Amino acid sequence: MKTTLNFANLLTLFRIASIPLIATLFFSSIDNARPIAAIVFILAALTDWFDGWVAREYDLSSRFGAFLDPVAAVSYTHLRAHE
């Protein structure tokens, strides 16, 4: 059985964990908070592609990852809708 917590799934978990950070930065009054939020958002978006590539390239696909990746994608869709 494949390990559930592999590198591809860790990338997906990073993407989910970055959502509160992005939202907090976006609505923050801290100087340059929105550009920082945009950078974090772009990095997280790149992991969306990269985690899938890693899972396929290194045969790290798992049922947990197959469940988690769409959860992260939908969460980001909701985040973009509320900005």
C-alpha positions in Angstrom: 0.0 0.0 0.0 1.3 3.5 -0.9 2.1 5.9 1.8 -0.7 8.4 2.3 1.5 11.3 3.4 3.9 11.6 0.5 5.5 14.6 -1.1 2.6 15.2 -3.6 0.1 15.2 -0.8 2.3 17.5 1.4 2.2 20.0 -1.5 -1.6 19.8 -1.6 -1.8 20.2 2.2 0.5 23.3 1.9 -2.0 24.7 -0.7 -4.9 24.2 1.7 -3.0 25.6 4.7 -2.1 28.7 2.7 -5.7 29.7 2.2 -6.1 31.4 5.6 -2.8 33.2 5.1 -3.8 34.5 1.7 -7.2 35.7 3.0 -5.6 37.3 6.1 -3.0 39.1 4.0 -5.6 40.2 1.4 -7.7 42.0 4.0 -4.8 43.2 6.1 -3.8 46.8 6.4 -0.1 45.9 6.6 2.1 47.6 3.9 2.4 45.4 0.8 0.1 42.8 2.2 -1.8 42.4 -1.1 1.3 41.8 -3.2 2.5 39.3 -0.7 -0.9 37.6 -0.8 -0.6 37.5 -4.6 2.8 35.9 -4.4 1.6 33.3 -1.9 -1.4 32.7 -4.1 0.8 32.2 -7.2 3.1 29.8 -5.4 0.1 27.8 -4.2 -1.4 27.8 -7.7 1.9 26.4 -9.0 1.8 23.6 -6.5 -1.6 22.6 -8.0 0.2 21.7 -11.2 3.4 20.4 -9.5 1.7 18.0 -7.0 -0.1 16.3 -9.9 3.1 16.0 -11.9 5.0 14.6 -8.9 2.3 12.1 -8.2 2.2 10.9 -11.8 5.9 11.0 -12.5 7.0 9.2 -9.3 3.9 7.0 -9.0 2.8 8.6 -5.7 -0.9 8.7 -6.5 -3.1 7.7 -3.6 -6.8 7.7 -2.7 -6.1 10.4 -0.1 -4.5 12.6 -2.7 -7.3 11.9 -5.2 -9.7 13.2 -2.5 -7.6 16.0 -1.2 -6.6 17.7 -4.5 -10.2 18.6 -5.5 -10.9 19.8 -2.0 -8.0 22.2 -2.4 -9.1 23.3 -5.8 -12.6 24.0 -4.7 -11.3 25.9 -1.7 -9.2 28.1 -3.9 -12.2 28.7 -6.2 -14.2 29.9 -3.2 -11.3 32.1 -2.1 -11.1 33.8 -5.5 -14.9 34.3 -5.5 -14.8 36.2 -2.2 -11.9 38.5 -3.0 
